[in-house]
Structure formats: structure tokens, C-alpha cells
Amino acid sequence: MSPIPARMRVVEVRQPGGPEALQIAEWPVPAPGNDDVLIQVAAAGVNRADVLQRRGHYPSPPGAPPNPGLEVAGHVVAVGDRVSEFKAGDAVCALLQGGGYSEYCAVDVAQVLPVPGKLNLIEAASLPETYFTVWSNLYEFAALERGATLLVHGGSSGIGISAIQLAKALGSVVLTTVGTDDKARFCEQLGAQHAINYKTQDFVAEVDKLTQGRGVDVVLDMIGGSYLARNLQVLAVEGRLVMIATQGGTKGEIDVLRVMQRRLKITGSTLRTRDAAFKRRMKQKLLEHVWPLLASGAIRPVVDEVFPLAQAAAAHARMESSVHKGKIILQVA
């Protein structure tokens, strides 16, 4: 293995703004702490949170690298004194608090997983942020069960394709909303029983028809305020709404009487600031329940487009266009 250099290329945000705010810079290679793994990054996933960070709305937590990037895949080049789970040369993917748009990153071993099966590093870079998010929200917070019905908003996004495939594989019925008929067909091929084009159909009326008036057990929502009232309308008795993003704003109205009469539960989460103990617990759940499905091909990563690290601005422009189907990836090595 090549010697670890003193400095590395990164993508940084010098001033908040549009995609052009992403610039190549040179920073020192981080040193791993006692519980850390140092990864030579081959690929990094692009997420909506990175776009928010670039705009100045979602900074890295204190102590985390200040540049964007919440998930990577690559090879281990060094480990801390207390790490025995991985060794130099291992192919891994990892969930980060920041800093993925870099040639090297140091991350707590609690957030590092082996690359499942025969997936390549481009595919592996699309996994951590989405599956940590999907598992924790659907199965920990919303208690999605086999046979239950799930509505996923934004089915062609990275989160959407992961939620559709995983919930289908674990025995749930999945409905989803998308913005085009082409994306609808794409999501149905992934396992959604029905995809609703929200631009031409009222998803509340469609869900009512598809469930014979019962509603869905769980809604996984990344729209936020503008969908809040309608999300409550589509929930079955004792249904659960889980909110994970605010693309449609941060405020909405709640029909409190409906919540009371139907015993509804409303929750939400962000992943980035959760502590290492929580992420370690989610990692073990993924290794037990999700990684075998990825290794066997029962569920699969879907990569939309790959951009070189130096073209991070173009990757963000594609993300903001919302034309993508699946994950956008930066190729680093």
C-alpha cells in the first residue's frame, strides 16, 4: 500500500452559495484517533444535506470536518490503537458527520461497515447515509412491520429507492409519490406496488382508493410542512408519520382532533448529530438485517450518475434539478 501523504485534495465551501461555491482545496490528511479508521476515499455519496450545507444552512457539528460529505467508500489505510475490527487494505464504507468530499477521512469505527458482497466502491458509497436513515426511521421509530403498508414520498431519491426496496424485501406493501410517469415506472420496477405522480394526481385521493379507505400504516416524509396536513389524512388508525427533511418548509398545520381520534403518532429525526452509541447500534442492525440482502442481490444500490471530485458543482446542480433517479456519486480516487 502506498505511503499516506501529508496533504490531500478536498472540496470546500469558501462562501455559502450556489454549486459554484464548491471549490477544490488542499488540506492536511487527518490523523486517526484511538477509535478511528482512516480511509483512503474512492467515492463519496452526494446528499440533500450537502446542498443545505453548501447554502450555509446545515453546518458540520462541532469537531467534525467542515467540508461536505456524509458517506464514503474506500480502503482502510490506518486504524487507531483501540480498533481491531478492521485492518489496512479492507474495503469499507462509512457514515460521516462531514468531510466525505476528500481524498482521506478519519471516522469512528462505530460508523464503518464492510462493503457488502461483491459491490464495487462506487455502489458502496451510496449505502451508509440512506440505510442508516431508512432503518432508524422506519424500523426503530415507526416500528414498520411485515404486512404493513408504507407510503414513501420522493421514491426515486436515494432515500426513496432504499426505503422501497428494503420495506418490500421485509414484507411490507409500498406506495410512493414521484414527479414524473417515468419515475413512477422506475419505482414500481424496484418494488413499489403503486407509484403516484403527485403533479397529475392527488396523493390523498389515490391512497384512499388504493387502500380502500383504510390508509397507510407509516408515511416516510422528506417534504415537511407543506405535506403535513395531507400526510395525516392518509394515515390509518394508529398510523405513524416520520419526517426526515423539510424540502416543503418547516411549518404546517395539524388537525389535533384527527390525531386524537385516530391515535396517530408524529415523529422525526436528523442523523448527523446522533452520538456514536446510537450509530453503533444502527450499524449492528444493518449488518444483521440489511447487509445480507445487499450481498445476495435481494436489494441493490442504484447509482444515477458519477462525477469526478473536481466536478462536485455539476453533481450538486444535478441533485438540485431533481431529474436524478438513485444516488449521485463523486469519484475521488
N, C-alpha and C positions, 0 to 999 in steps of 0.2 A: 504494500500500500504506500502511496506517495506521502512524503512528509507533510505535516499540517502547516500551511503558510501562516505568516503573521497577520496578513490583511486579506480582505475578501471584497467582492462586489456585492452591493446591496441596492435595493430600490427604496428610496426615502421620499418623504413628503416635505419639501422645504417650506412651502407655504400652502395652506389649505386651498383647494380649488378643484378645477375640472381634471380630466385624465392627464392633461399635460403637466399637472403638479407632480407626477411621479417621475423621479429623476434617478439615474444611476450615480452611485457614490462609492467611495472606498472606506471601509471601516475595519477596525481590528477584529480578528477572529475571536469569538468568546471562549473563555476557559470554562470547562465543565465544573460545577460544584460537586460536592460529595455524593449527591443523589441524582446527578445528571448524566445524560447521554449526549455526546457531541456528535452531530450528524452532518455529513457532507451531503448537502441537499441536491437531489437530482431533479425534483419537481415540487412545485407548490400549488395548492388549490387557491382559486380566486373566489371570494365570497362577498355577499352584500355588505357584511360588516367592514370589509376592506374599503368599499366605496364610501361608507359613512365615515371611516377614519380619515380617508383622503380629503373629505369635505370639511373635516375639523369637528365632527360630531360624536366620535366614538374612540377616544384616545386609548392607548395601551394602559393597562393597570400599572400602578407604581411598581418599579423594579423589573418590569418586562421590557424587551426591546421596543423602541418607539416606532419602528417601521412596520408596515402592514405584513399580514400573512399569518393565518391561523391553523394551517395544516401543511405538512410536507411529507415527502418520502425520499429515502436515500440510503446511504450506508453509514453504519457506526464507524467512527474513526478513533474515539476515545471514550472512556467511561470514568465516572467518579469512584472514589475509594469504597463507597458502600453499595455499588452496583454489581450484581452478579448475574442478572437476568439476561444481559446482552454482552457481546464482545465485539471487538473491532472486526469489520467485514460483514456483520449481519445486515441484511436488508430489512429496513423498518419503515414504518410510517408513524407520524406523531401529531398530536393535538397541541397547539401552542397558544400562548396569550398574546403573541405578537412576534414579528421578526422572521416570518417564513420567506419573505421575498429577499433571500440572502443565500450566499454560497455555503454557509455553515450556520448551524443553530445549536444552542445548548438547551436541553429541556429535561424536566424532571422525569425520571423513569416511569412514574405513575401514569404518564401520558403517552408512552411509547408502546407500540404494538408491532409484532412481526408482520411482514407482508403476507397476506393470506394466499395459500395455494400457489398457483403459477401466475398470479397477476404481475404485470410489469410495474415499474416505479411511477410511470405516468398515471396508470389506473389507481395505484395505491394512494397517490397524493390526493385523490378525490374522496377518500373514505372518512378520515377521522372527524372532521367538523360535522359532517352530515350525520354519521351514525351515532356519535356521542349525543348530538342534539335529538335525533329521532328516538333513540332508545330511551333517553332520560324523560322526554316529554310524553311519549305515547305509552310506555310500559311502566315507568316509575310514577309519574304524576297523574296520568289519565287512566292507568290500570286497564289498558285495552286488552280484551280477552278474545280467545278463539270464538268465532261465530258472531262477534260484534260487528257493527257497521261503522266505518270511518269515513269522514269527509276531509280530504286534503285540498287546501287551496294552493294554487301555484304548482300544479302537478308536474310540470316539465322542468322545474328548477332542480338544483342539486338536492335540496331537502325533499322536494316532492317525489323525485324518482326513487329515492331511498325509502321514503315512507310507504309509497305504493308497493314496492317490491317486498319489503320486509313484512308489512301487515298482511299482504296476500299470502306469503310463504308461511306465516304463522297462523293462518286460518281465519282471517277477518275478511269481510266484504268491503271493498274500497270504492268510493266515489271520489271524483276530483273535479276541480274547476281549472280551466285554461283559457287563453285568449284567442286561439285560432282553431279551426277544424283540423288542421294538420297536427297541432299539438294534442288535440283530443285523440286522434288515431294513435299517435305515438304512446300516449299514456295507457290506452286500452291494450296495446301490444305488450306493455310492461306488466299488466295485471289488473288495472282498474276495471271494475265491472262496467262503469259508465263514466264518461268524461263530459262535463257540461261547459259549453262555450259561454262564458259569462258576458261576452259582448253581444250575443244574439239571443240569449236565454236568461230567464230569471232563475238563479240557482235555488232560491227558496221554493218556488213552484215545482221545479224539476225534482228536487229532493223529496218533496211531499208526494209527488207522483211515483217516483222510483221506490219509495219505502211504504207505499200505500197508506200514507198519512202518519206513520209511526215516528219518523225522524231518524236521525243517526245517533249512535251512542257517544261518539267522540268527534270533535272538529279540531283539526290541526291548522291553525291560522297564522299567516305571516303578513296579513294586511292591516289588522289593527282596528283603529277607531271607526273607520267608515263601514266596516263589516260587522261591528259588534252587535247591533240590534238584530240584523238578519241571521247572524250565527246563532243567537239564542232562539230564533224562530225555528231553526231546523233541528234543534236538539230534541231527542226523545226524552221521556220521563227519566230522571236521574242521569241525564247526559252530561258530558264534560267538555268544556271549551278550554283549549290550551293555546295561548298566544305567545308567539316566539319572535315577532317582528312588527314594525309599525309603518309599513310602506304606505298605508292609507291614513296615517295620522295617529296621534297618541290619545285622542279623546273621542268618546262615543256615549250614547245614552243607553241605559239599562232599564228594561221593564222589570222592576223589582217584583211585582206581583207574579209575573211569569216564572221568574227564578224560584219564588217561594212555592207556587202551586205545583211546579214540575220537578222541584228538588234538584235544581241544576247546580253544577259546580263550575266556577270560572277560575282559571289559574294561568300562570305564565312563567317564563323564566328567561334568563340570559345565562350563557355557559361560560363566557370568558373569565368572569371574576370568581367562579366557584373554586374552592380550595382543592389542594392535591388529594385529600382524602376522598372527596366526592368523585373526582375524576378517576381515582384508582378503583373505586367501587364500580363505576360505569365501565371502565376498561375490562374488569373481570366479567361483567355481564356480556360485553361484546365478544370476548374470547369464548365464552360458553355458548351463546345463542346465535351470534351473527357471523363470526369468522368462519365457522364450519359451512354455513350457507354460501359464503363468498368463495371458499375453497372448492366447494363441489360444483359451483356454477348455478346453483338454485336461484341466487340473486347475483347481479353483476353491476360493476361500475359502468356508467355511461358518460363518456367524455365527448363534449361538444367540439371544442377546438383547443389547440395547443399553440401558445405564443412563446417566443424566446423571452428571457428575463428582461432584456433591453426594450421589449415591446409591451411592457406592462400597461402603458397608457392605452394601447389598442385593445388589450384584454379587458380593461375597465370600460372602454367605450362599448364593447360588445355586451358586457354584463348590463350596462345601463340601457342598451337598446331593447333588452328583453326578447330578442329573437332566438336566443340560445335554447337548446334542448339538452340538458345534462350539465356537467361541470366544465368550466373553463379552467385551463391549467397553464401555469408558467413553467417552461422547461429551463432549468437552471444549469445543470451540468452538461 
